[in-house]
Amino acid sequence: MTVYVDPSSHVDPKAELAEGVHVGPLCVVGPNVKLGKNVRLVSQVSLAGDTKIGADCELYPFVSIGHPPQDFKHGGGDVRIIIGERNVFRELVNIHPGSDAGRRDTFIGNDCYMMVGTHLAHEGIMGNNVVISNGAQIGGAVAIGDHAILGGLCAIHQHTRIGTHAFVGGMATVTTDVIPFGSVVGNMAHLAGLNIIGLKRRGFEHRTICDLQAAYRLLFAREGIFAGRLEVVARIYADNPEVMQIVEFIRTQDKRNICMPDI
């Protein structure tokens, strides 16, 4: 398969384009960009910096990836973006590389879908099968787990963690860590339960969902001290890997507090 570059586009001679790459009209591809097999730039895409995009990704008009981060502490050092395979970036998506004031990489896994007007800031880490809905804004050094879904126009504060299979409601403002399988809504966001619909859609067993619900009720009960309830949950559900994901997520809390129910 040959590489196609529209005559109206500018691809630096030093850029690396694998076989099957399609560069549509009015695109700009910088010298340190590497595009994997069958990557498709629809039109008017701008790729800069040390940016690597894996096979079979699709980039739509006005996507901008790899330009310097919006971090006033960044000194202009070497930073990069690493993007996996089969990702879709719709119109006006913006992704920044890492920062030499923190972590130098921004990383996106495989099979993610970023909808119109979404932004992933410097040092972001996004897992696999993540969906970012229209207009969502993700601050610096945010970590998003596999299969998470972010609703439209939500805002995620810098250094926040979004756990695996979590759901963030539309227009939510998230300033605290969201537990795996959690569902958060509101401004400011609060934990509204578990992402039961998502768990059912992804084929989780009924027994697993029931255990998660029971552990959730115990963990976020009104009685007692949170740290004590956490240890009780860890002891009761030590053999349940899904519940223990939540336990370990809370135990490794660092930059942000855990998002709690509005009680």
N, C-alpha and C positions, 0 to 999 in steps of 0.2 A: 504494500500500500504506500502511496506517495504522500508527501506533505503538500498541502495547498495553502498558499498565502495570497489573499486578495491584493491586487496591485495598489490599492489605496492605503494599505496598512504598512507600518514600519516595524520590521523585526530585526533587532540588532544581529549582526553576523555571528556574535559570540553566544547568542542564545542557543539552547539545545532543544530541538524539536524531534520527538520520536516519530516513527512511522504512523501514518494515519491522522496526524494532527491537522486540524482545519482552522485556519485563521481567517475570519470573515472581514468585511469592510471596516476601515477606519480604526483598526486596533493598533496599540503600541506595546511592543514586547521588549523589555530591557535586556542588557547583556548577560546578567546572571540568572536569568529565568530558565527553568528546565521543565518542559512539558512532556508528560508520559504519552503512551500510545493512545491514539484516538481522542485526545482532548479536543474539545470543540469550543472555539471562541466565536460566538454568533456574530457580534459586531460591536465596535466602539468600546472594547475592553482595554484597560490599562494595567499592565503587569510590570512591576519594578522590583528592585532590590534582589536579595538572595532568596528567590521564591521557587519552590519545587512543588509541582502539581502532578498527582498520580494519574494513572490511566483512566480513560472513559469519563472524565469530568466534563461538565457543560457550564459555560460561563455566558451569561446573557448581557444585553447592552448596558453600558455604564458601570459594569463591575470594576472595582479598583482594588488591587491587591499588591501589597509589598512596599508602599510608600512609607516614609518615616513615621514612627509612632507619635501620637499626641501625648507625649510624656515630656514635661519640661525638664526632667532630670536626665533625659537621654542626651548623651554627648556626641552622637554621630558615629559610634563604633559599629562593628560588624554584628548584624542581627539578621534573622531569617524567618521564613515561613515554610512549614512542611505540611503538605496537604495530601491525604490519601486518595483512594480510588473511588470512582462512581459517585462523586459529589455533584450536586446541582446548586449553582449560585445564580439566583434570579436578578432582575434588574436592580441596579443601584446598591448592590451589596458592597460593603467596604470592610476590608480585613487588614490589620496592621501587624507588622512583625514584632519580635520581642524588643526589649530595651536593654541597653548596656548598664542601666541603673538597677536592673533586676535580673530576670531570666531572659536570655537572648533569643529564645525560640517562641513562636506561636505555632500551635500544632492542631490539626484537624484530622480525625480518623477517616473511616470509610462510610459511604452510603448516607451521608448527611444531606439535608435539604435546607438551604437558607433562602427564605422568601424575600420579596421586594423590600428594599430599603433597610435591611438589617446591618448591624455593625458589630464586629468582633474586635475589641481593642487589643493593645499590646499584651504579650505574654499569655494570651488565652490558650486554654487546653479544652478541646472538644472531642468527645469519644466517638463511637460509631452509632449510626442510625439515629442521629439527633435531628430534630425538626425545630427550626427557628422561624416563627411566623412573622408576617409583615410588620415592619417597623420596630421590631425588638432591638433594644440597645444594650450591649453587653460591655461592661467596664473592664479595666485592665486587670490582668492576672486572675481572671475568673476561670474556674474549672467546672466543666459540664460533663456528667457521666453518660454512659451509653443509654440510648433509647429515651433520653429526656425530651420533653416537648415544652417549648416556650411559646406562650400565647402572644397574639398581636399587641404591639405597642408597650410591651412590658419593659421594665428597666432593671438591670442587674448591677448592683454596686460592685466596685472593684474589690478583689480578693475574696469574693463570695464563692461558695461551692454549691453546685446543684447536683444532687445524687442521682444514681442510675434509676431509670424508669420514673423519675419525678415529673410532675406536671405543674407548670406555672401559668396561672390564669391570665387572660388578656388584661392589659393595662395595670398589672400588678407592679408594685415597686418593692424590689427584694433587696434587703440590706443585711440579711442573716442567712446562714447556711440552711439549705433545704434537704431534709433527710432522704435517702433512697426510698422510692415508692411513694413519697409524700406528694400531696396536692396543696398548693398555696394560692391564695387569692387576696385581693385588696390592696389598698394604698393607705398605710404601709401594709405589706403583705403579712398574713398570718397563716398558720398551718390549719387547713380545713379538713384534714383526714388523709386517707391514702388514695392513690391513683387507681381505684378499683377498676374503672372502665378500661384503662390501659393494660392492667394486669390480665383481665379477661381476654382482651383482644390479642395479647401476646401468648396466650395458651398456658398461663400459670394454672396449676392444679387447684381444685377447690380447697383441699386441705391446706395448701400453702397460703392461700388468701385468707382463710379462717385464722391460721396461726398469726399471720401478719396483723390482722385486725385485733386479735386478742392481745398481742404484744403491744400494739399501739395504745389500746385502752389502758393497759397497765402502766406503760411508760409515761403517758401524759395524764394520769389521774390527778385529782386535786389533792389527794392526801399524801403526806410524807414529803421527803426531799428528793429532788430530781436525781441526784447522783446515786442515792440509795435505790430508787426504782430502776435505774439503768442497770445496776449490778444484779438486781433480782431478775430482770428480763434476760440478762446475759447468762445467768445460771439456769433458768427454766428452759431457755431455747438455745442452749449451747450447741445442739446438734442440728439446728435449723439454719442453713446458710443464708437465706434471705433475711431473716430477723437479725442474724449476726452482722450482715452488711450494715444495717442501721446502727447497731451497737458500735461497730468499729468506726463508722463515719463520725459518730458523736465523740468517741474517745479521741479521735485525731483532730478535733476542732482546734483551730489555731487563730486565724485572723478575725473571724467573725463568730458571733454567738449563733446558736441554733434557732431557727425559726420555730416559734411555739404557737400552740392554739390560742385563739382569742377568748380566754376564759377569765 
